[in-house]
């Protein structure tokens, strides 16, 4: 697998994964932190450190999951065999 990632197509795939990760982490963090603030009507200035850690953990978990899911089409496109078999 590492040999495939060292090819030009593999590098394009890794760039696509980094772009997907950047988009996902920005969206998930915005939705998570603002959602808690709006839902409970509790401004971030009043949050404790534990609340930030908990929300950060949720952001990390969801970011990993959505990055994997959104990267699958790029994996099929960039890393699939190019010999015409499917």
Secondary structure, DSSP 8 states (H G I E B T S, - for coil): -HHHHTSHHHHHHHHHHHHHHHHHHHHHHHHHHHHHHHHHT--GGG--HHHHHHHHHHHHHHHHHHHHHHHHHHHHHHHS--SS--
